[in-house]
Amino acid sequence: MGTRRLPPTSVRQPSTFGLEPLTLNLQTLVMMEDRFFTLARARSLLPRIRDLTEKMVSLAGQLQSLHPEVRGLAEKGGENAGSPVGTLYLTYLLQMQDCVGWIQGLGCLVKGVEKGLVDFPHLRDGREVFLCWKLGEDDIHFWHETDAGFGGRMPLEDG
């Protein structure tokens, strides 16, 4: 059987799922604004972010230490070589995934699980930037452009 070809006049239109086209009204703009953090709001979440990030970094270290043994188990997978280390590795991995999920659920971006880097979307002079925090820092003191990353951090003026 050959492949079925659509006649040249049929063009598949993207589905709108029965929704009207998006129009930007005041309510929509307010909802979009909610995805950005003020410095005060980001700082208010920092104790919870710090707790989750400490656990995430600890789990990343434990996963790293188990990695050589788990890699060996994976290579022996055809021999049905089960091990409690594999179960422990998966447990740590799922717990770390939960930490990342909670942080992201708050609206933050996890930029480094090993070092505990977290960004907060923020509006600065009408454009999107990131407030930047790293585990071990006492407060949010830096920001960077969305394409700059950690190396492009600049101090906040009110810092």
N, C-alpha and C positions, 0 to 999 in steps of 0.2 A: 504494500500500500504506500502511496506517495504522501507527502505532507500536504496538508490542506492550506491553501493560500487564500487570503481575503481579497475580494475584488479591490481594485485600486481606489474606488470611491469610498470604501469603508475605512474610517479612521476611528480608532478606539479613543474615546474621550475619557479623561481621568474621572473617577467616581467622586461625587461630592457627598456621597452617603446620605442624600436627601437634605443636605444643609444648604442654607442660603450662603452666597459668597460673603466673606468676612468684610465688614465695614468697620472702620476705626471710629468709634464714638467715644464719648467721655468715659463710659463704663469700661470699654475695652482698654483704653489707655491707663486707667487706674489699675486694672488687673495686670497689665504688662509691668507697671511700675512696682507692683508687689513682689516681683521676682528679683528686685534689686534691694540690697541691704544699705541702710544708713550705717554710718560708723557706730552710732549708739546701739542699733539693733544687733549688729555683728558682735559688738563687745558684750552685749547681754547674753548671747549664746555661747560665748567663749568657755565658760566653765563646763558646759555639756560637751562641747566640741573637744576640749582638752581631755576629758575623761575617755571619750570614744577614741581619740587619736592615740592616747597612751596605750590603750588596749590594742589598737590596730598595729602600732609599731612593735609592740611586744610579740604579737602573733606573727608578724612578718619575720621577726628574728627567729622565732621558734620554727617557722616553716623553712627558713633558710638553713638552719642547722640540721633539719631532718631531710633536706633535699637529696644529699648524696645517697642515703640509704633508700629513699623512695625511688630514686632513679635506678638503683640496682634492682629493686623489686620489679620495676616496670620492665626492665630488660629480661627478667626471669618470668614474666607474665605467662608465657606459654607453658611453663612448668607448674602453673597453679600454686605459686609460692606466696601464700598469704602471710600476712604479718600484722601484729598489733600496731606497728609503726605506721603502716598504710592507713589504718583506721584513725590513728591519732592525727596524722597529716590532714586527712579529710575533715576531721573535726575542727582543727585549727583554721583550715581554709574557709569553712562555712562560717565560723565565728568572725573571721576577718571580713568576709563578705557582708555579714550583718552590720559590722561597725561602719563599713563604707556606705552601706545602704542607709543607715540612720543619718550619717553626715549629709549624704546627698539628699535625703528626704527633708532635711532642714533647709535645703536650697543652696548648699555649699558644694564646691568642687574639690574632690580629693586629687591632688596633683602629685603626691608621692607617698606611698604607704610605708616605705622604709624610713623616711626622714620625718614623716608627719607634716607634710605640706598641705595646707588647705587655703583655697581662695573663696572669696565672697564676691559675687557680682555686685557692682556698685556703679552709680552714675556720677561722673566727674565732669563738670563743664559740659553737660549734655551728651556725653558719650560713655559707652560701657567700658569700664576698666575693672580690675580686680583688687580688692583689699586682700592683702597677703599675710598669712600667719604661719609660723612654723613651731612645732612642738619645742618647748623650752623657752620660748619668748613669753614674757609676762603679759603682753598686751598686743593689740594690732597696731603696729607702728609704720607699716609700709603698704604701698600700692604699686601696681605695675599695669602696663598696657596688656590687652588680651593676647597679643602675639609676642610679648617680651619674655614671659616666664620669670622664674626666680632670680636669674641673673640681672634682670632689668628693674629690680625693685628700687623704689624711690621713697624717701621718708615722707610721712604725712606732715603737713604743716602744723597741725594742732597736736601732733604726736605723742 
